[in-house]
């Protein structure tokens, strides 16, 4: 988490020096499942609590983008980000056109009709300063496989969030020395509120309440563990390369999925937390990755001419999507979905107890 919170000037984390923009072919990988994908965005207001970051706001406003298997394909695609959000994300990179990210090709059809029946639900939470849009490739892929996905924008924790009335908020929480525990506690409240709204509202008829998981990147992964502890509705969780603390047993299925630095580097939080994952668990490392290689920036950074991870971005997302599909299918649907044996992947599960004993 430290290295995430330390980078608050842009959500394109771990970028390095000023790039030469190469905005051609800004397309995310196509979803791999058999179903067309629909999408819609919800503006939710929690009147029960003030905003934790904006002292002038006596309610907590959230945007949630839903991705779901659709009955039929719809031509209109949801824009990746607004011009204001794109400019905020790219502000530190003067050689990149500020609207470059508005041109990213996505695949979900706006307001396409949702398929009938009750769907397993996956809540997704982005990294600190990252907008929810960075989870698009993961969310679209899961939706094409039959999942309803709710990508949560944690307002004032993203560099830019544009609301339906045209306001674009900034990252008020992005201050030096931000309290990690406060961020996580707020996100847990956000997620529990979103679950209340989804299951109790018009989307409730589309949700199988017995099949809910949470997937988070960076601090979103930290929050996934604590949300699973706090809310019995969440049956499983995934942490995508997020430092985290876990000081009480979590008996639910949980997967740690990240860069080799989690084993080899100075951040020992996974090793420390491992013994308190007392249910089914996995620790997967992907060679050639960095912190942002598990979300859309894996493919967008090199295509914008920005320094990126060593591993090809399309391959990084292919690996991440495949392992998420295997995990979600196993623990929400009770079925075994084969996962390709990628040469870049190392399963540290058996060795992790030894790592933990040393820390």
Beta strands, then each sheet from edge to edge (+ up, - down):
strand 1: 37-46
strand 2: 60-69
strand 3: 109-110
strand 4: 119-125
strand 5: 148-153
strand 6: 161-162
strand 7: 168-169
strand 8: 207-217
strand 9: 236-240
strand 10: 253-259
strand 11: 281-286
strand 12: 345-347
sheet 1: 3+ 1+ 2- 5+ 4+ 8+ 9+ 10+ 11+ 12-
sheet 2: 6+ 7-
end
